[in-house]
């Protein structure tokens, strides 16, 4: 299981989670400032594919010059570079439509839909 540490780049964490998990067809688990990626069929998530997806995500938002991606053993750290331009870009990103996520406090399941989240929570009480 590969983790992506976003504690220094919280402004892009949620959009990154959606982009990377869709691109790799992986199941994301969001825990505080980290995103964990796993496959449904228990196959390994390739680090090179994750790095490629992160790079593509940063390029799609035109912010690849403002972040550095640091790969470690089983963790990838995303850190912003200092500068005035990055603050302006991130504030514009924050102003765009902000999607609300619903997260299960028991297992970390994430969805965009409140009704799906409510139904999911019921499985923990059966």
DASUL-V358451 format. One record per residue. N is the residue number from 1. RES is the residue in three letters. SS is DSSP state (@ for helix, = for strand, . for the rest). Layout:
# DASUL-V358451
n res ss
N RES SS
N RES SS
This chain:
# DASUL-V358451
n res ss
1 UNK .
2 UNK =
3 UNK =
4 UNK =
5 UNK =
6 UNK .
7 UNK .
8 UNK .
9 UNK .
10 UNK @
11 UNK @
12 UNK @
13 UNK @
14 UNK @
15 UNK @
16 UNK @
17 UNK @
18 UNK @
19 UNK @
20 UNK @
21 UNK @
22 UNK @
23 UNK @
24 UNK @
25 UNK .
26 UNK .
27 UNK =
28 UNK =
29 UNK =
30 UNK =
31 UNK =
32 UNK .
33 UNK .
34 UNK =
35 UNK =
36 UNK =
37 UNK =
38 UNK =
39 UNK .
40 UNK .
41 UNK .
42 UNK .
43 UNK .
44 UNK .
45 UNK .
46 UNK .
47 UNK @
48 UNK @
49 UNK @
50 UNK @
51 UNK @
52 UNK @
53 UNK @
54 UNK @
55 UNK @
56 UNK @
57 UNK @
58 UNK @
59 UNK @
60 UNK @
61 UNK .
62 UNK .
63 UNK .
64 UNK @
65 UNK @
66 UNK @
67 UNK =
68 UNK =
69 UNK =
70 UNK =
71 UNK =
72 UNK .
73 UNK .
74 UNK .
75 UNK =
76 UNK =
77 UNK =
78 UNK =
79 UNK =
80 UNK =
81 UNK .
82 UNK .
83 UNK .
84 UNK @
85 UNK @
86 UNK @
87 UNK @
88 UNK @
89 UNK @
90 UNK @
91 UNK @
92 UNK @
93 UNK @
94 UNK @
95 UNK @
96 UNK .
97 UNK .
98 UNK .
99 UNK .
100 UNK .
101 UNK .
102 UNK =
103 UNK =
104 UNK .
105 UNK .
106 UNK .
107 UNK .
108 UNK .
109 UNK .
110 UNK =
111 UNK =
112 UNK .
113 UNK .
114 UNK @
115 UNK @
116 UNK @
117 UNK @
118 UNK @
119 UNK @
120 UNK @
121 UNK @
122 UNK @
123 UNK @
124 UNK @
125 UNK @
126 UNK .
